[in-house]
Structure formats: C-alpha cells, structure tokens
C-alpha cells in the first residue's frame, strides 16, 4: 500500500513533469535552459539538485524521442498521401532518370553498331 510520502513524491513528480513540458513548448531545451529548470525544481520542491537533474534529463529525453517519432509518423503519412494522389518520391524519380539514361546509352550503342 502506498503511503502519504509515496503520493507526495508522485504528485511532486507530476508537477515537475508538467512544469518541464510547459517550459519546453515547441523549442528544444538548451543546456542553459535545462540548468535553469533544474535550479527552479530544486528550489520549489523537496528534491535535490541531482534528483531534479535526473528528472529533467529523463523528461527531455522522452520528449525528444516523442518528437522524433511524431516526425517519422508525419513523414509516413505524407508519403502515403503522396502515393494516393500519384506523386513519386525524389529517390524514385532519380532512379527512373538513371534507368532512362542507361536505356538512351544502350540505344545509341545499338545505333552506332549498324
């Protein structure tokens, strides 16, 4: 059974995570900004600077991972949409360009051989 200390630690952690996520916004945190956040968490709560640093690093790492996954998901969604409307990717276009150049070269060689 969780005691009042456990509940207090969880609520402090939740508050800290909310504070960090609110501070993050759409921009990536710089080292100076994370240091400020660590200092603020340490001064507000019953956590040490080391615990605050660990918490900030964990949440920022999770946030960056989520941002990367969201970017990948958006890219896949866009790729699917482009395929549906009949657009090709740059790599597909370049591959076709290369194949066409090879065919033109072979045709010139055949024409010169006659």
C-alpha positions, 0 to 999 in steps of 0.5 A: 500500500502506498503511503502519504510520502509515496503520493507526495513524491508522485504528485511532486513528480507530476508537477515537475513533469508538467512544469518541464513540458510547459517550459519546453513548448515547441523549442528544444531545451538548451543546456542553459535552459535545462540548468535553469529548470533544474535550479527552479525544481530544486528550489520549489520542491523537496528534491535535490539538485541531482534528483531534479537533474535526473528528472529533467534529463529523463523528461527531455529525453522522452520528449525528444524521442516523442518528437522524433517519432511524431516526425517519422509518423508525419513523414509516413503519412505524407508519403502515403498521401503522396502515393494516393494522389500519384506523386513519386518520391525524389529517390524514385524519380532519380532512379527512373532518370538513371534507368532512362539514361542507361536505356538512351546509352544502350540505344545509341550503342545499338545505333552506332553498331549498324 
